[in-house]
Amino acid sequence: MFGEGGRLYVYFTYGMHWCANIVTGPIGSGEAVLIRALTPDQGVAYMRERRLGRPDTELANGPAKICQALDITGADNGTMIDGERFVLLPPKGTPPSVRTTTRIGIRHDRHRLWRFIAT
């Protein structure tokens, strides 16, 4: 997470799940964004296989589910998100609107609007 911006920071949590952040800051700053959910528009058949037949609404609705659906593992730590393996593209047409909400699933600083949702 302290590396170059535009790279994945992948870590193993609770001894069972991979989670992925996109590093956003300069080297040494430790800035990143945890990808908590996404709505797939390509590769859905592969995601269904990797998520073992879960409903489409559950393919990528959590950080560990995203990694399973996209086959992200520790081997992807440090991978650029604009490279061969991963490509993060802006949406076509109108730019998404971004709204902020309070944080969930934590005890402290719940009031902070540090949860961003692009729609």
Residue pairs with C-beta under 8 A, 6 or more apart in sequence:
1 9
1 21
1 23
1 30
1 31
1 32
2 27
2 28
2 29
2 30
3 9
3 23
3 27
3 78
4 23
4 27
5 23
5 24
5 25
5 26
5 31
6 22
6 23
6 80
6 81
6 82
7 22
7 23
7 78
7 79
7 80
7 81
8 20
8 21
8 22
8 23
8 72
8 76
8 77
8 78
8 79
8 80
8 81
8 86
9 20
9 21
9 22
9 23
9 32
9 77
9 78
10 18
10 19
10 20
10 21
10 67
10 72
10 73
10 74
10 76
10 77
11 18
11 19
11 21
11 74
11 77
12 18
12 19
12 74
13 19
13 64
17 63
17 64
17 67
17 68
18 64
18 67
18 68
18 72
18 73
18 74
19 34
19 63
19 64
19 67
20 34
20 35
20 63
20 66
20 67
20 72
20 76
21 32
21 33
21 34
21 35
22 32
22 33
22 35
22 81
22 88
23 31
23 32
24 31
24 32
24 33
25 31
25 32
33 116
34 63
35 63
35 66
36 62
36 63
36 66
36 115
37 60
37 61
37 62
37 66
38 60
38 66
39 60
40 47
40 59
40 60
40 69
44 56
44 59
46 71
47 59
47 60
47 69
47 70
48 54
48 56
48 59
50 68
50 69
50 70
50 71
51 58
51 59
51 65
51 68
51 69
58 65
59 65
59 69
60 66
60 69
60 70
66 72
67 73
76 85
76 86
79 85
79 86
80 86
81 87
81 88
82 88
96 118
96 119
97 118
97 119
98 116
98 117
98 118
98 119
99 116
99 117
99 119
100 113
100 114
100 115
100 116
100 117
101 113
101 115
101 117
102 110
102 111
102 112
102 113
102 115
103 109
103 110
103 112
103 114
103 115
104 110
104 115
